[in-house]
Amino acid sequence: MRKRMRWISLLMVSLFVVLTACGGGGKPDASQENNGGTPDAQAVDDGSGIKPVTFSFYGHYDWLTTAPWAENEATKWIQENRKVTVEPIQSGGAAAEKFNTMIVSNDLPDVIFTDRGATVERLAKAGKLVALDDYYEKYPNFKKYVKESTLNLLRSEDGKIYQIPNWYTSGQFGNGGWMVNKDIYNALGRPVLETFDDLYQYLLQVRDKYPDVVPLEVGEKGAGLEMMYGGFRENATSKFISLKGYPEGDKLVSIYDDPAFSEMMLYINKLFRERLITQDALQQTQDAVKEKVNTGRVAVMIESNITTYGAEGHRALTASNPDSGYEIIWPIHKAGLDKNKVFVSGFETLGWNVSVITTSAKDPEAIFAYYDWITGPEGQKVLFFGPKGLYWDEEDADGAPIPNEKYKSTPANERTETMRKFEDFNWAGNTTFIDTAKMSLEASLSANQKSWETIAQSTVTWKTAMDITEFVNTDPVPDTEIGIIAQNIHDIHTVAFAQMVHAKSDAEMLSALETAKKNTAKAGLDKLLQFKTERWQENVNKIKATK
């Protein structure tokens, strides 16, 4: 298996070398010249900052299907009023295969929507991306809203910026957390749910009294399991598990040496053995999870995107009974820990993911100008709340939409579903602007008009998210020596984690943990942690330099 992975990596390197040779060195200036002159000669600015443009857009995710352009009020308004048209290209549920086909045929889309990291760096090294430094300097909105330290962390090894951040922030935010089914919680007397001991006793009651209900739901492929880590250690998140190391001073130490990790795995294993967690947790799909949540067959849930699961489930249950639904709760934690130092999720000022503009684009500046408009006030309002005249007609002194009568009279479930369709096209999300506008708008509504998601965010999930920006860009490129070590360790951990979850006893769980510790050490974990420590400290210095 490892030889096969190495062969695939070498093949990808070869393909990128071929592309570089075919692409004129990948210089942005050369690309623009080859595509018919300067952007300004192709499109005229209409005063909004946008230049009329049509471009192709590929979302590099198995799960993502981009809806047709101009089929909702927001994108239709953009097409008619800002003269921008987007042509979606779908992954068809097989993003890796689709992307490889694009590479082999040298037929890249104009824009690729993807995670930061290996994909971006490979394309940049192959000369297939447009450097955006000059555009960031020229256009106003990113320059206004994105912190300098954030932009510096987006720079590639050659010092240039190729990435456009999505849902970046200058403040605290997060969507992960815990929620309870209100019907079940009320029926069982609303017992205190603060510690993991409290949770265990509650789950036993659920199992015994509600045999058709999942006591603790942990999300697609058990994603919520590792999120419990923050409840066993102050000032920590599951990011440390993905790093395979937790910080001690200015170094990362093996996660397998962390008592909090061992405690968490013992607790998870106990819940699994006593059938308090779905028995196929590590294999279940997102659709299967949603079906359980939306039909009320979940008593407690922990998930990285609890606000989405909760909002959708709450809408589904309250449609037939206004008193049903879900309720967000403060994170469960180990007894004795300071609840205000317990974090469920982490956030990065860089946000979620990025868009990159390829050298296939005929007018890369026009595309960037559109993204800059998206991230500004008008773009954010159109692609989150909808265009003016739909749910709002006026703004307050801070530029936040003031809800009109249609907003107030439209059932919350219907309104939220409509707005979610707009948000799917918000590829340069400005978290700080949207969160401020949402809070301002919600403050003017009555209790039954407010959205479940906004209440959950403002009361719990934002407050219990930890800033982990300093740990970004610590993953090595896959087709390097350290990258191969990282992949091997990832594979070892994946198998070991499943063994620890499914262990038949505490002793068997601890044995699996010890085996994982030995195997990852042999695979080079110390070398990997040294690499990640160096990258982490480089980030720390970059952030300090811009404060």
KEFIKOL-724186 format. One record per residue (C-alpha): residue number from 1; residue in one letter; x, y, z. Coordinates in pm, whole numbers, plus 32768, in hexadecimal, padded with zeros to 4 digits. Layout:
N
{site NUM,'a',{X,Y,Z}};
...
END
This chain:
547
{site 1,'m',{8000,8000,8000}};
{site 2,'r',{8118,80F1,805C}};
{site 3,'k',{81D1,80A2,7F17}};
{site 4,'r',{8092,80E7,7E58}};
{site 5,'m',{8065,8239,7F06}};
{site 6,'r',{81CE,8294,7EB7}};
{site 7,'w',{8198,8233,7D49}};
{site 8,'i',{8060,830B,7D32}};
{site 9,'s',{811B,8431,7DCA}};
{site 10,'l',{823A,840A,7CD2}};
{site 11,'l',{8141,83F7,7BB4}};
{site 12,'m',{809F,853C,7C25}};
{site 13,'v',{81F3,85E5,7C37}};
{site 14,'s',{823E,8572,7AD4}};
{site 15,'l',{80F2,85F7,7A59}};
{site 16,'f',{8130,8749,7AF8}};
{site 17,'v',{8289,8758,7A58}};
{site 18,'v',{81E9,8718,7905}};
{site 19,'l',{80E6,8824,7947}};
{site 20,'t',{81F2,891C,79A9}};
{site 21,'a',{82A6,88DD,7862}};
{site 22,'c',{8162,890E,77A2}};
{site 23,'g',{80F1,8A41,7862}};
{site 24,'g',{81F4,8B46,7807}};
{site 25,'g',{8292,8B34,7960}};
{site 26,'g',{8147,8B88,7A05}};
{site 27,'k',{8190,8CFC,7A1B}};
{site 28,'p',{804F,8DC2,7A54}};
{site 29,'d',{80BB,8EDB,796C}};
{site 30,'a',{8101,8DE8,7852}};
{site 31,'s',{7FB2,8D42,7888}};
{site 32,'q',{7EF7,8E8B,7874}};
{site 33,'e',{7FB1,8EF1,7739}};
{site 34,'n',{7F62,8DA4,7694}};
{site 35,'n',{7DF2,8DD1,76E0}};
{site 36,'g',{7DBA,8F11,7629}};
{site 37,'g',{7E56,903C,76D5}};
{site 38,'t',{7E1A,90E8,781F}};
{site 39,'p',{7CDF,90AC,78EA}};
{site 40,'d',{7C80,921B,78D2}};
{site 41,'a',{7C6B,91FA,7759}};
{site 42,'q',{7B6C,90E3,777A}};
{site 43,'a',{7A7D,9167,7880}};
{site 44,'v',{7A0C,92BB,78F4}};
{site 45,'d',{79DB,9306,7A66}};
{site 46,'d',{786D,9360,7AA5}};
{site 47,'g',{78B8,9422,7BE4}};
{site 48,'s',{7877,9302,7CD2}};
{site 49,'g',{79DC,9285,7CC0}};
{site 50,'i',{796D,915C,7BEE}};
{site 51,'k',{79C8,9129,7A83}};
{site 52,'p',{78D7,905A,79AF}};
{site 53,'v',{7963,8EFC,7994}};
{site 54,'t',{7908,8D91,7957}};
{site 55,'f',{79E0,8C86,79F7}};
{site 56,'s',{79DD,8B13,7A45}};
{site 57,'f',{79DD,8A9F,7BAF}};
{site 58,'y',{7A40,8949,7C34}};
{site 59,'g',{7A01,88E1,7D9D}};
{site 60,'h',{7B0F,87E0,7DF0}};
{site 61,'y',{7A43,870F,7EE5}};
{site 62,'d',{7990,85C2,7EC3}};
{site 63,'w',{7862,8645,7F7E}};
{site 64,'l',{783A,8794,7ECE}};
{site 65,'t',{7740,87C8,7DB6}};
{site 66,'t',{772F,8933,7D49}};
{site 67,'a',{75CC,8996,7CED}};
{site 68,'p',{758B,8A36,7B99}};
{site 69,'w',{75D7,8BA9,7B88}};
{site 70,'a',{74BA,8CA8,7B88}};
{site 71,'e',{73B6,8BB1,7C0B}};
{site 72,'n',{738C,8C66,7D58}};
{site 73,'e',{7342,8DD2,7DA4}};
{site 74,'a',{74A8,8E2B,7E06}};
{site 75,'t',{7569,8D9D,7CDE}};
{site 76,'k',{7459,8E0D,7BEE}};
{site 77,'w',{7480,8F6F,7C76}};
{site 78,'i',{75FA,8F5B,7C4C}};
{site 79,'q',{75DA,8EE5,7AE5}};
{site 80,'e',{74E1,8FF5,7A8C}};
{site 81,'n',{7579,9117,7B4F}};
{site 82,'r',{76EC,90C9,7B62}};
{site 83,'k',{770C,9009,7A19}};
{site 84,'v',{77C3,8EE1,7AB2}};
{site 85,'t',{777A,8D7D,7A42}};
{site 86,'v',{780E,8C44,7ADE}};
{site 87,'e',{781B,8AF4,7A2E}};
{site 88,'p',{782F,89DF,7B34}};
{site 89,'i',{78FD,88A6,7AF5}};
{site 90,'q',{789A,8781,7BD3}};
{site 91,'s',{797C,867E,7C75}};
{site 92,'g',{7872,8572,7C4B}};
{site 93,'g',{78C4,84EC,7DA5}};
{site 94,'a',{7A25,8491,7D35}};
{site 95,'a',{7AF5,85CA,7D64}};
{site 96,'a',{7C4D,8526,7D56}};
{site 97,'e',{7C01,8473,7C10}};
{site 98,'k',{7B64,85AA,7B77}};
{site 99,'f',{7C8E,8680,7BD7}};
{site 100,'n',{7D88,8583,7B4D}};
{site 101,'t',{7CCB,8582,7A03}};
{site 102,'m',{7CE5,86FD,79F4}};
{site 103,'i',{7E5A,86E9,7A37}};
{site 104,'v',{7E9D,85DD,7932}};
{site 105,'s',{7DD3,8694,7827}};
{site 106,'n',{7E66,87E7,788B}};
{site 107,'d',{7D01,8868,789C}};
{site 108,'l',{7CE5,8920,79E6}};
{site 109,'p',{7BB3,89EE,7A45}};
{site 110,'d',{7BD7,8B65,7A7A}};
{site 111,'v',{7B9F,8B47,7BF2}};
{site 112,'i',{7BDC,8A24,7CDF}};
{site 113,'f',{7B31,8A24,7E33}};
{site 114,'t',{7BFB,8945,7F1C}};
{site 115,'d',{7CAF,8919,8067}};
{site 116,'r',{7DF3,89C9,80B0}};
{site 117,'g',{7F25,88EF,8095}};
{site 118,'a',{7FAB,87EC,7FA4}};
{site 119,'t',{7EC2,8829,7E7C}};
{site 120,'v',{7F07,899D,7E7C}};
{site 121,'e',{807F,8979,7EA8}};
{site 122,'r',{809D,8877,7D92}};
{site 123,'l',{7FE2,8956,7C9F}};
{site 124,'a',{80B1,8A84,7D07}};
{site 125,'k',{81FB,89CC,7CD4}};
{site 126,'a',{8182,8957,7B7F}};
{site 127,'g',{8141,8AC1,7B1C}};
{site 128,'k',{7FCD,8A87,7AED}};
{site 129,'l',{7F4D,8B92,7BDE}};
{site 130,'v',{7F35,8D0B,7BBE}};
{site 131,'a',{7FF0,8DD0,7CCA}};
{site 132,'l',{7EFB,8EC3,7D6A}};
{site 133,'d',{7FE1,8FB1,7E29}};
{site 134,'d',{7FA7,90DA,7D41}};
{site 135,'y',{7E2F,90A6,7D47}};
{site 136,'y',{7E28,909B,7EC3}};
{site 137,'e',{7ED9,91E9,7EC0}};
{site 138,'k',{7DF6,9280,7DB5}};
{site 139,'y',{7C9A,9220,7E2E}};
{site 140,'p',{7C06,92A6,7F73}};
{site 141,'n',{7B40,919E,802E}};
{site 142,'f',{7C37,9087,8079}};
{site 143,'k',{7D32,9196,80D2}};
{site 144,'k',{7C37,9225,81C9}};
{site 145,'y',{7BB4,90E8,826B}};
{site 146,'v',{7CD2,8FE9,8262}};
{site 147,'k',{7DE1,9016,8367}};
{site 148,'e',{7F47,9034,82EA}};
{site 149,'s',{7FAB,8F08,83BD}};
{site 150,'t',{7E9D,8E3B,830F}};
{site 151,'l',{7F1B,8E9B,81B6}};
{site 152,'n',{807E,8E46,8219}};
{site 153,'l',{800F,8CE9,8281}};
{site 154,'l',{7F75,8CBC,8127}};
{site 155,'r',{80C3,8CED,8078}};
{site 156,'s',{815A,8BC4,7FC4}};
{site 157,'e',{82C7,8B5E,7FD8}};
{site 158,'d',{8321,8C4E,7EBE}};
{site 159,'g',{829A,8D71,7F8E}};
{site 160,'k',{816C,8DB0,7EB0}};
{site 161,'i',{7FFA,8D9F,7F04}};
{site 162,'y',{7F2A,8CBE,7E24}};
{site 163,'q',{7E04,8C83,7F0F}};
{site 164,'i',{7CBF,8D3A,7F59}};
{site 165,'p',{7C46,8CE8,80BB}};
{site 166,'n',{7AE2,8C80,810A}};
{site 167,'w',{7A3B,8CCA,825A}};
{site 168,'y',{7B73,8D73,82E2}};
{site 169,'t',{7B46,8E37,8422}};
{site 170,'s',{7BDA,8F3A,8508}};
{site 171,'g',{7B0F,8EBC,862F}};
{site 172,'q',{7AA8,8D7C,86DE}};
{site 173,'f',{79BC,8C8B,8630}};
{site 174,'g',{7962,8B1B,8623}};
{site 175,'n',{7847,8A2F,85CA}};
{site 176,'g',{78A4,88FC,8695}};
{site 177,'g',{77FE,888F,87D5}};
{site 178,'w',{7704,87BC,8895}};
{site 179,'m',{7588,87B7,8880}};
{site 180,'v',{746C,86F3,8920}};
{site 181,'n',{7318,8681,88A5}};
{site 182,'k',{7221,875C,8965}};
{site 183,'d',{7109,865B,8974}};
{site 184,'i',{71E6,8550,8A10}};
{site 185,'y',{72A2,8642,8AF0}};
{site 186,'n',{715E,86D3,8B7A}};
{site 187,'a',{70C1,857A,8BA8}};
{site 188,'l',{71ED,8508,8C75}};
{site 189,'g',{71D5,8637,8D5B}};
{site 190,'r',{72E5,8712,8CC2}};
{site 191,'p',{7401,8686,8D99}};
{site 192,'v',{754A,8743,8DB9}};
{site 193,'l',{7627,86FE,8C8B}};
{site 194,'e',{7779,8798,8CD2}};
{site 195,'t',{7878,8684,8D07}};
{site 196,'f',{78C3,8541,8C51}};
{site 197,'d',{7840,8486,8D82}};
{site 198,'d',{76F6,8544,8D61}};
{site 199,'l',{76E9,84EC,8BF1}};
{site 200,'y',{772B,837A,8C2F}};
{site 201,'q',{760C,835E,8D28}};
{site 202,'y',{7522,8418,8C3E}};
{site 203,'l',{757A,833B,8B15}};
{site 204,'l',{752D,8205,8BE4}};
{site 205,'q',{73D0,828D,8C26}};
{site 206,'v',{739B,82D4,8AB6}};
{site 207,'r',{740F,8178,8A50}};
{site 208,'d',{7325,80CE,8B47}};
{site 209,'k',{71F0,81A6,8B0B}};
{site 210,'y',{7211,81F7,8998}};
{site 211,'p',{7290,80BC,88E7}};
{site 212,'d',{725A,814F,878A}};
{site 213,'v',{7326,8287,87D3}};
{site 214,'v',{749F,82B4,87B2}};
{site 215,'p',{7513,8327,890B}};
{site 216,'l',{7648,83DF,8887}};
{site 217,'e',{7668,8438,8717}};
{site 218,'v',{77CB,8488,86A4}};
{site 219,'g',{779A,84E8,8538}};
{site 220,'e',{7817,8472,83E8}};
{site 221,'k',{7928,836B,840D}};
{site 222,'g',{7931,83B1,8582}};
{site 223,'a',{79C0,850F,8555}};
{site 224,'g',{7937,857D,86A6}};
{site 225,'l',{7A00,847B,8768}};
{site 226,'e',{7B4C,8533,8753}};
{site 227,'m',{7A9C,867A,87A6}};
{site 228,'m',{7A6E,85FD,890A}};
{site 229,'y',{7BE4,8631,893C}};
{site 230,'g',{7BAF,87A0,8992}};
{site 231,'g',{7AD9,8732,8AB8}};
{site 232,'f',{7BF4,866B,8B53}};
{site 233,'r',{7CFD,877C,8B45}};
{site 234,'e',{7CEB,88F4,8B75}};
{site 235,'n',{7D49,89D5,8A50}};
{site 236,'a',{7D4A,88BA,8954}};
{site 237,'t',{7C8C,8844,8821}};
{site 238,'s',{7C8A,8710,8744}};
{site 239,'k',{7D80,87CA,8663}};
{site 240,'f',{7E8F,8738,8742}};
{site 241,'i',{7E1E,85DA,86E4}};
{site 242,'s',{7E37,8629,8571}};
{site 243,'l',{7F91,86BB,85B0}};
{site 244,'k',{7FE6,8577,8667}};
{site 245,'g',{8080,8654,8770}};
{site 246,'y',{801D,8743,8886}};
{site 247,'p',{80E3,887B,88E6}};
{site 248,'e',{81C8,8879,8A12}};
{site 249,'g',{827E,89C4,8A1C}};
{site 250,'d',{82FD,8A05,88BC}};
{site 251,'k',{82FE,8898,884D}};
{site 252,'l',{81FD,879A,87D9}};
{site 253,'v',{81FE,8655,88A1}};
{site 254,'s',{8164,850B,882D}};
{site 255,'i',{7FEC,8502,8860}};
{site 256,'y',{8013,839A,88D5}};
{site 257,'d',{80CF,841B,8A07}};
{site 258,'d',{7FB3,8504,8A69}};
{site 259,'p',{7EE9,848A,8B97}};
{site 260,'a',{7DBC,854D,8B15}};
{site 261,'f',{7DBE,8485,89D1}};
{site 262,'s',{7DD0,833E,8A91}};
{site 263,'e',{7CB0,83AA,8B74}};
{site 264,'m',{7BDE,840D,8A4A}};
{site 265,'m',{7C14,82C1,899A}};
{site 266,'l',{7BBD,81FB,8AD4}};
{site 267,'y',{7A7A,82C3,8AF4}};
{site 268,'i',{7A1D,829B,8985}};
{site 269,'n',{7A64,8127,8995}};
{site 270,'k',{7985,8101,8AC8}};
{site 271,'l',{7866,81B4,8A18}};
{site 272,'f',{7893,80DB,88E6}};
{site 273,'r',{78A1,7F94,89AC}};
{site 274,'e',{7760,7FF0,8A62}};
{site 275,'r',{76B3,8048,891B}};
{site 276,'l',{7689,81B5,8973}};
{site 277,'i',{771E,8219,8822}};
{site 278,'t',{76B0,81A6,86C9}};
{site 279,'q',{7763,805D,8688}};
{site 280,'d',{77B8,80BD,8520}};
{site 281,'a',{782D,8218,8587}};
{site 282,'l',{7975,8205,84C6}};
{site 283,'q',{78CA,81A2,8381}};
{site 284,'q',{7781,8261,8380}};
{site 285,'t',{7735,835F,8271}};
{site 286,'q',{76C4,84C6,8292}};
{site 287,'d',{756E,846E,8202}};
{site 288,'a',{753F,8360,830A}};
{site 289,'v',{7596,8457,841D}};
{site 290,'k',{74AA,8560,8395}};
{site 291,'e',{738D,8466,8380}};
{site 292,'k',{73B2,8411,84F1}};
{site 293,'v',{73CF,857B,855B}};
{site 294,'n',{72AB,85F3,8487}};
{site 295,'t',{71C4,84E2,850A}};
{site 296,'g',{721A,851C,8677}};
{site 297,'r',{72CE,83D0,86AB}};
{site 298,'v',{73F9,8477,8750}};
{site 299,'a',{7406,84CF,88C4}};
{site 300,'v',{7559,8580,88D4}};
{site 301,'m',{7645,85E2,87BD}};
{site 302,'i',{77A7,8669,879F}};
{site 303,'e',{781E,86DC,8649}};
{site 304,'s',{7905,87D9,85A6}};
{site 305,'n',{77DF,8874,84EB}};
{site 306,'i',{76D7,8856,85F8}};
{site 307,'t',{7636,89A0,858F}};
{site 308,'t',{75D6,8911,843C}};
{site 309,'y',{7562,87BF,84BD}};
{site 310,'g',{74A9,8869,85D9}};
{site 311,'a',{7402,8971,8501}};
{site 312,'e',{738A,8874,83FF}};
{site 313,'g',{7319,877B,8507}};
{site 314,'h',{726D,8889,85D0}};
{site 315,'r',{71AF,8900,849C}};
{site 316,'a',{7143,879D,844B}};
{site 317,'l',{70C4,8750,85AA}};
{site 318,'t',{701D,889E,85F0}};
{site 319,'a',{6F5E,888D,84A8}};
{site 320,'s',{6E6D,879A,854F}};
{site 321,'n',{6E9D,8802,86BB}};
{site 322,'p',{6F1A,8960,8713}};
{site 323,'d',{6F8A,88E7,886B}};
{site 324,'s',{706F,87D8,87E0}};
{site 325,'g',{71C6,8805,8747}};
{site 326,'y',{732A,881B,87C5}};
{site 327,'e',{73DA,88EE,88CA}};
{site 328,'i',{7548,8955,88C9}};
{site 329,'i',{7603,8914,8A10}};
{site 330,'w',{7753,897C,8AA1}};
{site 331,'p',{7867,8881,8A4F}};
{site 332,'i',{7879,8748,8B25}};
{site 333,'h',{79C5,8733,8BE0}};
{site 334,'k',{7A8D,8673,8CDF}};
{site 335,'a',{7A36,86C5,8E49}};
{site 336,'g',{7B27,87C2,8EDA}};
{site 337,'l',{7B78,8879,8D97}};
{site 338,'d',{7B25,89EA,8D6E}};
{site 339,'k',{79F6,89EC,8C86}};
{site 340,'n',{7A6B,8B36,8BF2}};
{site 341,'k',{7BAF,8A92,8B80}};
{site 342,'v',{7B00,8972,8AD1}};
{site 343,'f',{7AEC,8988,8956}};
{site 344,'v',{7A29,88A8,886B}};
{site 345,'s',{7AB2,8926,8723}};
{site 346,'g',{7BC4,8A00,8697}};
{site 347,'f',{7BC3,8B1C,85A0}};
{site 348,'e',{7CCB,8BB4,84C2}};
{site 349,'t',{7CCC,8D21,845B}};
{site 350,'l',{7D0F,8C9C,82FB}};
{site 351,'g',{7BB5,8C03,8303}};
{site 352,'w',{7B3F,8ABC,826E}};
{site 353,'n',{7BCB,8A91,810F}};
{site 354,'v',{7C3E,8B56,7FDE}};
{site 355,'s',{7C08,8BA0,7E6F}};
{site 356,'v',{7D26,8BB1,7D78}};
{site 357,'i',{7D22,8C46,7C1A}};
{site 358,'t',{7DD3,8B71,7B17}};
{site 359,'t',{7E97,8BE5,79E9}};
{site 360,'s',{7D7A,8B5D,7914}};
{site 361,'a',{7CAE,8C91,7971}};
{site 362,'k',{7C95,8D8F,7856}};
{site 363,'d',{7C5E,8EB1,7944}};
{site 364,'p',{7CE6,8E5D,7A9E}};
{site 365,'e',{7CCE,8FC4,7B17}};
{site 366,'a',{7B59,8FD0,7ACB}};
{site 367,'i',{7B2B,8E8F,7B92}};
{site 368,'f',{7BEF,8F1D,7CB8}};
{site 369,'a',{7B27,9061,7CA3}};
{site 370,'y',{79E8,8F94,7CC6}};
{site 371,'y',{7A73,8EDC,7DF6}};
{site 372,'d',{7AD6,902A,7E8D}};
{site 373,'w',{7971,90A0,7E5A}};
{site 374,'i',{78EB,8F61,7EF9}};
{site 375,'t',{79B4,8F9B,8036}};
{site 376,'g',{7946,9107,8050}};
{site 377,'p',{7802,9187,80ED}};
{site 378,'e',{7722,9172,7FB9}};
{site 379,'g',{7798,9019,7F54}};
{site 380,'q',{7774,8F8D,80B2}};
{site 381,'k',{7615,9017,80D8}};
{site 382,'v',{75A3,8F91,7F86}};
{site 383,'l',{763D,8E37,7FB9}};
{site 384,'f',{75CD,8E0C,8120}};
{site 385,'f',{7489,8ECD,8155}};
{site 386,'g',{7424,8EE5,7FE8}};
{site 387,'p',{740E,9017,7F06}};
{site 388,'k',{736D,9157,7F7C}};
{site 389,'g',{71F3,9141,7F5E}};
{site 390,'l',{71D7,8FD3,7FC2}};
{site 391,'y',{7202,8FC0,813C}};
{site 392,'w',{7284,9120,8179}};
{site 393,'d',{7254,927B,80E7}};
{site 394,'e',{732B,9358,81C3}};
{site 395,'e',{746D,934A,828C}};
{site 396,'d',{74C3,93BE,83EA}};
{site 397,'a',{75DB,94B1,843B}};
{site 398,'d',{76DB,9396,8432}};
{site 399,'g',{766A,9317,82DE}};
{site 400,'a',{75AE,91E7,8361}};
{site 401,'p',{7465,9191,82B1}};
{site 402,'i',{7328,91F0,836A}};
{site 403,'p',{722C,90D3,8348}};
{site 404,'n',{70F1,9131,828A}};
{site 405,'e',{6F93,90A7,82B6}};
{site 406,'k',{6FD3,8F84,81CA}};
{site 407,'y',{70FB,8F18,829F}};
{site 408,'k',{7026,8F25,83DA}};
{site 409,'s',{6EF2,8E7F,8344}};
{site 410,'t',{6FA3,8D66,8288}};
{site 411,'p',{6FB6,8C29,835D}};
{site 412,'a',{7115,8C0B,83ED}};
{site 413,'n',{7148,8AB2,8355}};
{site 414,'e',{70EF,8B2B,81F8}};
{site 415,'r',{71BD,8C69,8215}};
{site 416,'t',{72EF,8BB1,8296}};
{site 417,'e',{72E0,8AB2,817E}};
{site 418,'t',{72C9,8BC6,8079}};
{site 419,'m',{73EF,8C84,810B}};
{site 420,'r',{74C1,8B49,8120}};
{site 421,'k',{74AD,8B2D,7FA4}};
{site 422,'f',{7548,8C88,7F88}};
{site 423,'e',{765D,8C34,807D}};
{site 424,'d',{76D0,8B0E,7FA7}};
{site 425,'f',{7757,8C11,7EB0}};
{site 426,'n',{7806,8CE6,7FB6}};
{site 427,'w',{7966,8C75,7F5D}};
{site 428,'a',{7A16,8D98,800A}};
{site 429,'g',{7953,8D97,814E}};
{site 430,'n',{79A4,8EB9,8237}};
{site 431,'t',{7957,8E22,838B}};
{site 432,'t',{797D,8F5E,8459}};
{site 433,'f',{7897,9029,8377}};
{site 434,'i',{778C,8F1C,8365}};
{site 435,'d',{7793,8EC9,84D7}};
{site 436,'t',{7772,9037,8535}};
{site 437,'a',{7656,9068,843D}};
{site 438,'k',{75A3,8F2C,84B3}};
{site 439,'m',{75B1,8F97,861E}};
{site 440,'s',{752D,90F0,85C6}};
{site 441,'l',{7413,9060,84F5}};
{site 442,'e',{73B2,8F56,85F3}};
{site 443,'a',{73A5,9058,870B}};
{site 444,'s',{727A,90F7,8661}};
{site 445,'l',{71B2,8FB3,8655}};
{site 446,'s',{70CB,8F0F,8750}};
{site 447,'a',{7138,8DC7,87F1}};
{site 448,'n',{706E,8CEA,8705}};
{site 449,'q',{70FC,8D9D,85D3}};
{site 450,'k',{726B,8D6A,862A}};
{site 451,'s',{732F,8C54,8580}};
{site 452,'w',{73A4,8B24,8645}};
{site 453,'e',{74FC,8B3E,85A8}};
{site 454,'t',{7537,8CA7,8610}};
{site 455,'i',{74C6,8C65,8775}};
{site 456,'a',{75AF,8B39,878D}};
{site 457,'q',{76D4,8C00,8705}};
{site 458,'s',{76A6,8D36,87DB}};
{site 459,'t',{766C,8C78,8920}};
{site 460,'v',{775B,8B51,8907}};
{site 461,'t',{7815,8AEB,87CC}};
{site 462,'w',{78D5,8C2E,878F}};
{site 463,'k',{793A,8C44,88FC}};
{site 464,'t',{79B9,8ADE,8904}};
{site 465,'a',{7A93,8AEC,87CB}};
{site 466,'m',{7C0B,8B10,87F4}};
{site 467,'d',{7CF0,8BD7,870E}};
{site 468,'i',{7DD9,8AD8,866C}};
{site 469,'t',{7E5C,8BB6,8555}};
{site 470,'e',{7FC2,8B83,85C5}};
{site 471,'f',{7FAA,8A13,8562}};
{site 472,'v',{7F4B,8A4A,83F3}};
{site 473,'n',{802C,89D9,82D5}};
{site 474,'t',{80DB,88D4,83AA}};
{site 475,'d',{8090,87AE,82C4}};
{site 476,'p',{81AC,8743,81DC}};
{site 477,'v',{817F,871D,8065}};
{site 478,'p',{811B,85AE,802C}};
{site 479,'d',{8223,8555,7F27}};
{site 480,'t',{834C,85A5,800A}};
{site 481,'e',{8403,84CB,8104}};
{site 482,'i',{8358,8570,822C}};
{site 483,'g',{820D,8569,8171}};
{site 484,'i',{8226,83F1,8144}};
{site 485,'i',{8276,83CE,82B7}};
{site 486,'a',{8141,849D,8307}};
{site 487,'q',{8065,83C0,822C}};
{site 488,'n',{80EA,8282,82CB}};
{site 489,'i',{80AA,830C,8428}};
{site 490,'h',{7F4E,8379,83C0}};
{site 491,'d',{7F04,8218,8346}};
{site 492,'i',{7F87,8180,8489}};
{site 493,'h',{7EB5,826F,8559}};
{site 494,'t',{7D78,822C,8491}};
{site 495,'v',{7D91,80B6,84CE}};
{site 496,'a',{7DF9,80E2,8639}};
{site 497,'f',{7CDD,81D6,8682}};
{site 498,'a',{7BDD,80DA,8604}};
{site 499,'q',{7C7F,7FC9,86D6}};
{site 500,'m',{7C71,80A5,880C}};
{site 501,'v',{7B02,80FA,87D2}};
{site 502,'h',{7AA2,7F8C,879B}};
{site 503,'a',{7B7B,7EF7,88B1}};
{site 504,'k',{7ACB,7DF6,898F}};
{site 505,'s',{7B5D,7E7A,8AD5}};
{site 506,'d',{7C28,7F94,8B6E}};
{site 507,'a',{7D5C,7EB7,8B64}};
{site 508,'e',{7D2E,7E71,89F1}};
{site 509,'m',{7CFD,7FE4,89AE}};
{site 510,'l',{7E3D,8040,8A67}};
{site 511,'s',{7EF7,7F2E,89AE}};
{site 512,'a',{7E83,7FBB,885E}};
{site 513,'l',{7EF5,8115,88CE}};
{site 514,'e',{804D,8092,892D}};
{site 515,'t',{806C,7FDD,87E0}};
{site 516,'a',{8011,811E,8727}};
{site 517,'k',{811A,81D8,87ED}};
{site 518,'k',{8227,80DB,878F}};
{site 519,'n',{81C0,80C0,8621}};
{site 520,'t',{81B2,8237,85E8}};
{site 521,'a',{8303,8260,8692}};
{site 522,'k',{8399,8160,85A3}};
{site 523,'a',{82F5,8213,847E}};
{site 524,'g',{83A4,835A,84D7}};
{site 525,'l',{82B1,841C,85B2}};
{site 526,'d',{83CD,84D8,865D}};
{site 527,'k',{8449,8554,850B}};
{site 528,'l',{82EA,85BA,84A4}};
{site 529,'l',{82AD,8676,85EA}};
{site 530,'q',{83FA,8729,85C2}};
{site 531,'f',{838C,879A,8466}};
{site 532,'k',{8239,880D,84E7}};
{site 533,'t',{82D4,88BB,8612}};
{site 534,'e',{83B5,8985,852B}};
{site 535,'r',{828E,89EA,8450}};
{site 536,'w',{81BF,8A3F,8584}};
{site 537,'q',{82CE,8B1F,8612}};
{site 538,'e',{82F9,8BCA,84C0}};
{site 539,'n',{8186,8C1C,84CA}};
{site 540,'v',{81A3,8C9F,862D}};
{site 541,'n',{82B9,8D89,85C0}};
{site 542,'k',{81F5,8DFF,848D}};
{site 543,'i',{80C6,8E4D,8563}};
{site 544,'k',{8197,8F05,8667}};
{site 545,'a',{8244,8FD0,8557}};
{site 546,'t',{80FB,9064,84DD}};
{site 547,'k',{8060,90B4,8630}};
END
